[in-house]
Amino acid sequence: MGTIGYDIEKDDFYLQGLEKGLQKGLEEGLEKGELRGLEKGELKARRELAISCLQDGLSVEKTAKLTKLSIEEVRKLGKEL
């Protein structure tokens, strides 16, 4: 008796499932990337605001409170000025 050969990679249902999985993965990846980009942009803006506050003579504590950055991070930014 011979064996029956079946190539799963040519099966229509397999290909449809593969396409749906790839599409879903791409959508999820784009969404995660977008969120990361927004978070990075927000953090950059808060750091820039902190630098401006420090340059205008605002205290480290007040700057940290306004920018929602940690006091340690604001101090670090102040040292970089």
Phi and psi in radians as a Rosetta constraint file:
Dihedral C 1 N 2 CA 2 C 2 CIRCULARHARMONIC -1.583 0.35
Dihedral N 2 CA 2 C 2 N 3 CIRCULARHARMONIC 2.838 0.35
Dihedral C 2 N 3 CA 3 C 3 CIRCULARHARMONIC -1.632 0.35
Dihedral N 3 CA 3 C 3 N 4 CIRCULARHARMONIC 2.604 0.35
Dihedral C 3 N 4 CA 4 C 4 CIRCULARHARMONIC -1.581 0.35
Dihedral N 4 CA 4 C 4 N 5 CIRCULARHARMONIC 2.154 0.35
Dihedral C 4 N 5 CA 5 C 5 CIRCULARHARMONIC -1.578 0.35
Dihedral N 5 CA 5 C 5 N 6 CIRCULARHARMONIC 2.329 0.35
Dihedral C 5 N 6 CA 6 C 6 CIRCULARHARMONIC -2.394 0.35
Dihedral N 6 CA 6 C 6 N 7 CIRCULARHARMONIC 2.089 0.35
Dihedral C 6 N 7 CA 7 C 7 CIRCULARHARMONIC -1.689 0.35
Dihedral N 7 CA 7 C 7 N 8 CIRCULARHARMONIC 1.816 0.35
Dihedral C 7 N 8 CA 8 C 8 CIRCULARHARMONIC -1.055 0.35
Dihedral N 8 CA 8 C 8 N 9 CIRCULARHARMONIC -0.536 0.35
Dihedral C 8 N 9 CA 9 C 9 CIRCULARHARMONIC -1.237 0.35
Dihedral N 9 CA 9 C 9 N 10 CIRCULARHARMONIC -0.128 0.35
Dihedral C 9 N 10 CA 10 C 10 CIRCULARHARMONIC -1.857 0.35
Dihedral N 10 CA 10 C 10 N 11 CIRCULARHARMONIC -0.024 0.35
Dihedral C 10 N 11 CA 11 C 11 CIRCULARHARMONIC -1.268 0.35
Dihedral N 11 CA 11 C 11 N 12 CIRCULARHARMONIC 2.304 0.35
Dihedral C 11 N 12 CA 12 C 12 CIRCULARHARMONIC -1.064 0.35
Dihedral N 12 CA 12 C 12 N 13 CIRCULARHARMONIC -0.747 0.35
Dihedral C 12 N 13 CA 13 C 13 CIRCULARHARMONIC -1.158 0.35
Dihedral N 13 CA 13 C 13 N 14 CIRCULARHARMONIC -0.672 0.35
Dihedral C 13 N 14 CA 14 C 14 CIRCULARHARMONIC -1.087 0.35
Dihedral N 14 CA 14 C 14 N 15 CIRCULARHARMONIC -0.825 0.35
Dihedral C 14 N 15 CA 15 C 15 CIRCULARHARMONIC -1.132 0.35
Dihedral N 15 CA 15 C 15 N 16 CIRCULARHARMONIC -0.664 0.35
Dihedral C 15 N 16 CA 16 C 16 CIRCULARHARMONIC -1.132 0.35
Dihedral N 16 CA 16 C 16 N 17 CIRCULARHARMONIC -0.758 0.35
Dihedral C 16 N 17 CA 17 C 17 CIRCULARHARMONIC -1.126 0.35
Dihedral N 17 CA 17 C 17 N 18 CIRCULARHARMONIC -0.711 0.35
Dihedral C 17 N 18 CA 18 C 18 CIRCULARHARMONIC -1.089 0.35
Dihedral N 18 CA 18 C 18 N 19 CIRCULARHARMONIC -0.773 0.35
Dihedral C 18 N 19 CA 19 C 19 CIRCULARHARMONIC -1.104 0.35
Dihedral N 19 CA 19 C 19 N 20 CIRCULARHARMONIC -0.749 0.35
Dihedral C 19 N 20 CA 20 C 20 CIRCULARHARMONIC -1.112 0.35
Dihedral N 20 CA 20 C 20 N 21 CIRCULARHARMONIC -0.725 0.35
Dihedral C 20 N 21 CA 21 C 21 CIRCULARHARMONIC -1.125 0.35
Dihedral N 21 CA 21 C 21 N 22 CIRCULARHARMONIC -0.722 0.35
Dihedral C 21 N 22 CA 22 C 22 CIRCULARHARMONIC -1.147 0.35
Dihedral N 22 CA 22 C 22 N 23 CIRCULARHARMONIC -0.732 0.35
Dihedral C 22 N 23 CA 23 C 23 CIRCULARHARMONIC -1.101 0.35
Dihedral N 23 CA 23 C 23 N 24 CIRCULARHARMONIC -0.775 0.35
Dihedral C 23 N 24 CA 24 C 24 CIRCULARHARMONIC -1.117 0.35
Dihedral N 24 CA 24 C 24 N 25 CIRCULARHARMONIC -0.746 0.35
Dihedral C 24 N 25 CA 25 C 25 CIRCULARHARMONIC -1.098 0.35
Dihedral N 25 CA 25 C 25 N 26 CIRCULARHARMONIC -0.706 0.35
Dihedral C 25 N 26 CA 26 C 26 CIRCULARHARMONIC -1.113 0.35
Dihedral N 26 CA 26 C 26 N 27 CIRCULARHARMONIC -0.791 0.35
Dihedral C 26 N 27 CA 27 C 27 CIRCULARHARMONIC -1.078 0.35
Dihedral N 27 CA 27 C 27 N 28 CIRCULARHARMONIC -0.768 0.35
Dihedral C 27 N 28 CA 28 C 28 CIRCULARHARMONIC -1.135 0.35
Dihedral N 28 CA 28 C 28 N 29 CIRCULARHARMONIC -0.698 0.35
Dihedral C 28 N 29 CA 29 C 29 CIRCULARHARMONIC -1.133 0.35
Dihedral N 29 CA 29 C 29 N 30 CIRCULARHARMONIC -0.731 0.35
Dihedral C 29 N 30 CA 30 C 30 CIRCULARHARMONIC -1.123 0.35
Dihedral N 30 CA 30 C 30 N 31 CIRCULARHARMONIC -0.707 0.35
Dihedral C 30 N 31 CA 31 C 31 CIRCULARHARMONIC -1.106 0.35
Dihedral N 31 CA 31 C 31 N 32 CIRCULARHARMONIC -0.777 0.35
Dihedral C 31 N 32 CA 32 C 32 CIRCULARHARMONIC -1.118 0.35
Dihedral N 32 CA 32 C 32 N 33 CIRCULARHARMONIC -0.717 0.35
Dihedral C 32 N 33 CA 33 C 33 CIRCULARHARMONIC -1.115 0.35
Dihedral N 33 CA 33 C 33 N 34 CIRCULARHARMONIC -0.689 0.35
Dihedral C 33 N 34 CA 34 C 34 CIRCULARHARMONIC -1.118 0.35
Dihedral N 34 CA 34 C 34 N 35 CIRCULARHARMONIC -0.765 0.35
Dihedral C 34 N 35 CA 35 C 35 CIRCULARHARMONIC -1.100 0.35
Dihedral N 35 CA 35 C 35 N 36 CIRCULARHARMONIC -0.737 0.35
Dihedral C 35 N 36 CA 36 C 36 CIRCULARHARMONIC -1.086 0.35
Dihedral N 36 CA 36 C 36 N 37 CIRCULARHARMONIC -0.724 0.35
Dihedral C 36 N 37 CA 37 C 37 CIRCULARHARMONIC -1.090 0.35
Dihedral N 37 CA 37 C 37 N 38 CIRCULARHARMONIC -0.740 0.35
Dihedral C 37 N 38 CA 38 C 38 CIRCULARHARMONIC -1.119 0.35
Dihedral N 38 CA 38 C 38 N 39 CIRCULARHARMONIC -0.731 0.35
Dihedral C 38 N 39 CA 39 C 39 CIRCULARHARMONIC -1.107 0.35
Dihedral N 39 CA 39 C 39 N 40 CIRCULARHARMONIC -0.751 0.35
Dihedral C 39 N 40 CA 40 C 40 CIRCULARHARMONIC -1.113 0.35
Dihedral N 40 CA 40 C 40 N 41 CIRCULARHARMONIC -0.722 0.35
Dihedral C 40 N 41 CA 41 C 41 CIRCULARHARMONIC -1.127 0.35
Dihedral N 41 CA 41 C 41 N 42 CIRCULARHARMONIC -0.703 0.35
Dihedral C 41 N 42 CA 42 C 42 CIRCULARHARMONIC -1.134 0.35
Dihedral N 42 CA 42 C 42 N 43 CIRCULARHARMONIC -0.754 0.35
Dihedral C 42 N 43 CA 43 C 43 CIRCULARHARMONIC -1.114 0.35
Dihedral N 43 CA 43 C 43 N 44 CIRCULARHARMONIC -0.720 0.35
Dihedral C 43 N 44 CA 44 C 44 CIRCULARHARMONIC -1.072 0.35
Dihedral N 44 CA 44 C 44 N 45 CIRCULARHARMONIC -0.749 0.35
Dihedral C 44 N 45 CA 45 C 45 CIRCULARHARMONIC -1.109 0.35
Dihedral N 45 CA 45 C 45 N 46 CIRCULARHARMONIC -0.719 0.35
Dihedral C 45 N 46 CA 46 C 46 CIRCULARHARMONIC -1.154 0.35
Dihedral N 46 CA 46 C 46 N 47 CIRCULARHARMONIC -0.650 0.35
Dihedral C 46 N 47 CA 47 C 47 CIRCULARHARMONIC -1.163 0.35
Dihedral N 47 CA 47 C 47 N 48 CIRCULARHARMONIC -0.731 0.35
Dihedral C 47 N 48 CA 48 C 48 CIRCULARHARMONIC -1.105 0.35
Dihedral N 48 CA 48 C 48 N 49 CIRCULARHARMONIC -0.691 0.35
Dihedral C 48 N 49 CA 49 C 49 CIRCULARHARMONIC -1.121 0.35
Dihedral N 49 CA 49 C 49 N 50 CIRCULARHARMONIC -0.720 0.35
Dihedral C 49 N 50 CA 50 C 50 CIRCULARHARMONIC -1.076 0.35
Dihedral N 50 CA 50 C 50 N 51 CIRCULARHARMONIC -0.730 0.35
Dihedral C 50 N 51 CA 51 C 51 CIRCULARHARMONIC -1.079 0.35
Dihedral N 51 CA 51 C 51 N 52 CIRCULARHARMONIC -0.763 0.35
Dihedral C 51 N 52 CA 52 C 52 CIRCULARHARMONIC -1.083 0.35
Dihedral N 52 CA 52 C 52 N 53 CIRCULARHARMONIC -0.750 0.35
Dihedral C 52 N 53 CA 53 C 53 CIRCULARHARMONIC -1.066 0.35
Dihedral N 53 CA 53 C 53 N 54 CIRCULARHARMONIC -0.794 0.35
Dihedral C 53 N 54 CA 54 C 54 CIRCULARHARMONIC -1.134 0.35
Dihedral N 54 CA 54 C 54 N 55 CIRCULARHARMONIC -0.688 0.35
Dihedral C 54 N 55 CA 55 C 55 CIRCULARHARMONIC -1.138 0.35
Dihedral N 55 CA 55 C 55 N 56 CIRCULARHARMONIC -0.510 0.35
Dihedral C 55 N 56 CA 56 C 56 CIRCULARHARMONIC -1.467 0.35
Dihedral N 56 CA 56 C 56 N 57 CIRCULARHARMONIC 0.032 0.35
Dihedral C 56 N 57 CA 57 C 57 CIRCULARHARMONIC 1.623 0.35
Dihedral N 57 CA 57 C 57 N 58 CIRCULARHARMONIC 0.161 0.35
Dihedral C 57 N 58 CA 58 C 58 CIRCULARHARMONIC -1.231 0.35
Dihedral N 58 CA 58 C 58 N 59 CIRCULARHARMONIC 2.556 0.35
Dihedral C 58 N 59 CA 59 C 59 CIRCULARHARMONIC -1.199 0.35
Dihedral N 59 CA 59 C 59 N 60 CIRCULARHARMONIC 2.775 0.35
Dihedral C 59 N 60 CA 60 C 60 CIRCULARHARMONIC -1.044 0.35
Dihedral N 60 CA 60 C 60 N 61 CIRCULARHARMONIC -0.763 0.35
Dihedral C 60 N 61 CA 61 C 61 CIRCULARHARMONIC -1.117 0.35
Dihedral N 61 CA 61 C 61 N 62 CIRCULARHARMONIC -0.791 0.35
Dihedral C 61 N 62 CA 62 C 62 CIRCULARHARMONIC -1.156 0.35
Dihedral N 62 CA 62 C 62 N 63 CIRCULARHARMONIC -0.699 0.35
Dihedral C 62 N 63 CA 63 C 63 CIRCULARHARMONIC -1.091 0.35
Dihedral N 63 CA 63 C 63 N 64 CIRCULARHARMONIC -0.759 0.35
Dihedral C 63 N 64 CA 64 C 64 CIRCULARHARMONIC -1.078 0.35
Dihedral N 64 CA 64 C 64 N 65 CIRCULARHARMONIC -0.728 0.35
Dihedral C 64 N 65 CA 65 C 65 CIRCULARHARMONIC -1.138 0.35
Dihedral N 65 CA 65 C 65 N 66 CIRCULARHARMONIC -0.763 0.35
Dihedral C 65 N 66 CA 66 C 66 CIRCULARHARMONIC -1.193 0.35
Dihedral N 66 CA 66 C 66 N 67 CIRCULARHARMONIC -0.662 0.35
Dihedral C 66 N 67 CA 67 C 67 CIRCULARHARMONIC -1.636 0.35
Dihedral N 67 CA 67 C 67 N 68 CIRCULARHARMONIC -0.159 0.35
Dihedral C 67 N 68 CA 68 C 68 CIRCULARHARMONIC 1.069 0.35
Dihedral N 68 CA 68 C 68 N 69 CIRCULARHARMONIC 0.532 0.35
Dihedral C 68 N 69 CA 69 C 69 CIRCULARHARMONIC -1.732 0.35
Dihedral N 69 CA 69 C 69 N 70 CIRCULARHARMONIC 2.788 0.35
Dihedral C 69 N 70 CA 70 C 70 CIRCULARHARMONIC -1.267 0.35
Dihedral N 70 CA 70 C 70 N 71 CIRCULARHARMONIC 2.711 0.35
Dihedral C 70 N 71 CA 71 C 71 CIRCULARHARMONIC -1.046 0.35
Dihedral N 71 CA 71 C 71 N 72 CIRCULARHARMONIC -0.672 0.35
Dihedral C 71 N 72 CA 72 C 72 CIRCULARHARMONIC -1.086 0.35
Dihedral N 72 CA 72 C 72 N 73 CIRCULARHARMONIC -0.732 0.35
Dihedral C 72 N 73 CA 73 C 73 CIRCULARHARMONIC -1.183 0.35
Dihedral N 73 CA 73 C 73 N 74 CIRCULARHARMONIC -0.680 0.35
Dihedral C 73 N 74 CA 74 C 74 CIRCULARHARMONIC -1.143 0.35
Dihedral N 74 CA 74 C 74 N 75 CIRCULARHARMONIC -0.715 0.35
Dihedral C 74 N 75 CA 75 C 75 CIRCULARHARMONIC -1.069 0.35
Dihedral N 75 CA 75 C 75 N 76 CIRCULARHARMONIC -0.731 0.35
Dihedral C 75 N 76 CA 76 C 76 CIRCULARHARMONIC -1.066 0.35
Dihedral N 76 CA 76 C 76 N 77 CIRCULARHARMONIC -0.766 0.35
Dihedral C 76 N 77 CA 77 C 77 CIRCULARHARMONIC -1.095 0.35
Dihedral N 77 CA 77 C 77 N 78 CIRCULARHARMONIC -0.674 0.35
Dihedral C 77 N 78 CA 78 C 78 CIRCULARHARMONIC -1.109 0.35
Dihedral N 78 CA 78 C 78 N 79 CIRCULARHARMONIC -0.621 0.35
Dihedral C 78 N 79 CA 79 C 79 CIRCULARHARMONIC -1.209 0.35
Dihedral N 79 CA 79 C 79 N 80 CIRCULARHARMONIC -0.488 0.35
Dihedral C 79 N 80 CA 80 C 80 CIRCULARHARMONIC -1.364 0.35
Dihedral N 80 CA 80 C 80 N 81 CIRCULARHARMONIC -0.216 0.35
